[in-house]
Amino acid sequence: MAYATVDELAAALRIKATAENTTGLQRCLDAAAIEIDQSVDRTTPVPPADPLLNRVNIVRGVEWWKANDAAFGIVGYDDTGALRVPRNPMARHRAELLPLKEQWGVA
């Protein structure tokens, strides 16, 4: 279950949610929500309206949407030259989600 709506993601992308792109937008939100749930590793549910979950879901959803433009992990070319995409784009979001993390495991 995503923590943001298709309309919120579309607004962040500065596009309009349409019948043609709604499924793709929802998939990006759902993929981001799966990553969020793995990162916070909770035994008790977080309220779906949590503002931190909402923001991370939208920002990570934007990254998923734009990943289509980063063939082979490279963006740019004409104007900037080749720019490499970070190897683990979820890492910074995991740090943002630390206040909600419940289980830490034993190393």
N, C-alpha and C positions, 0 to 999 in steps of 0.2 A: 504494500500500500504506500503510495507516494505521499509526501508531506507537503506537496504544492500542487497547484492546479495547472492544467494545460494553458489557461489564459495567463497565469502568472509567468510561466516559462516563455510564452510567446511575447509577452510585454518585455521581458528581459532581453530577448533576442531582437526586439524592435520589429517584429513581424505580426501578422494577424493570424490567429488560429482559424483554419479553414477545414472543411471536410477532408481535403486532400492531405493535410499535414498533421491532423490531430492524432492519428495513430502513431506516427513517428515521434511527435512531441511526448505523448504518453509513455512510449517505450523508453525514451531518454530519462524521464522522471522516475520510472520504475527501476531502471538500471541503477540510477543514483541512489534510490531508496534502499536497494539491496546492499549496496556498498555502505551506506549509512548504518543500516541494521547490523552488518558485520563489524563495523568499527566500534559501535557503542556497546555491543555484546551485553545486552540487558536481560535480566530475568523478569523484570516488571516492565510493562509497556510505558513508553513515553507518550504523553498526550500528543495527538496528531497536530494540534494547533501550536506546538512549541515553536517560537520564533527562530531559534537557532537551527532546528531541523528544517524549517521552511527555507531559510536562506541558503543553507548548504545544499539542499535538494535543488533549488533553482540554479545556483552557481554551477554545481556539478552537472545538472541537466544541460546547461548551456555548453559546457565542455563536451558532453556526449554528442550534442547536436552538431557542434563544429568539428568534431573528430572526422566527419566525412570529408572535410577539406584538408585534412592532414595525411595525405597518402604516404604510407611508409614512414610515418612519424616525422614528416618534414612539411613545414608551411612556408609561405613566402614565394620566392623566385623572382618575379619581374621587378618589383619595387625594392625589396629588401635583401634579396639573395636568399639562400636556404637557411631557415631557422629550424632547429631541432625541437621537437616537443619533449617535455620532461618524461623520463622513463616511468615514473610513478605519479601521475597527476592527482591521485587521491591522497597522497601523503600529507599535503598541507591541510586538507579538509579533516583528516584524522586528528590533527592537532587542534583544529577548531572545535571538534566534537568531544574533546577530553572532559569538559564539565558534565557531560551526559553519560560517560563511560561507567559501567557498573562492575564489570569483572575484569580482572587484570591477569589472572593465570599465575603459574609458578614457573620461573625460569630456571 
